[in-house]
Amino acid sequence: MIKKIFITLIFVLFASNAMSAGSDSTPKKVKSDYDKAVTHVKAAKKFEKKGKLEKAKKRYEKAQKLLLKSNDKKPNQADTLNYLGFTTRKLGDFENGEKYYLQGLAIKPDHIGINEYLGELYVATNRMDLAKERLKVLETCNCEEYNELKEIIEGTKKSKY
């Protein structure tokens, strides 16, 4: 009788270990809309570099939709507004792209990405004085964004985006 109980107990222990070995009880982290959007933006940039502009456009559109959802859930996040400005500008809507950038700067005036991209938008829309203002903000950042915007303003480099 004891032997039978012991064998049953061992069987139950092995069976439960075998069943749990294939399953991970730790919860998987779900990507936020913002994180998904960033993934789409990065993919779009790669497509753009390869000259696959239609694929890039579709990725920018997907990113923009996710960023709008993210902005609804968590409004006034400078990084979200930066990417909203970027994707909107990439889709040809400079006016609304500028609005998103300016909203982001109202929250974080020294945001490196917003200042660079807004400067590029100003160059693209032939408002060089405003582009130089963005460059002035980046002057002390010791970052590549300063050099990129400076070269774009000087005309020695074309904007990548």
Secondary structure, DSSP 8 states (H G I E B T S, - for coil): -HHHHHHHHHHHHHHHHHHHHT---S------HHHHHHHHHHHHHHHHHTT-HHHHHHHHHHHHHHHHHHHHHS-S-HHHHHHHHHHHHHTT-HHHHHHHHHHHHHH-TT-HHHHHHHHHHHHHTT-HHHHHHHHHHHTTS-SHHHHHHHHHHHTSS----
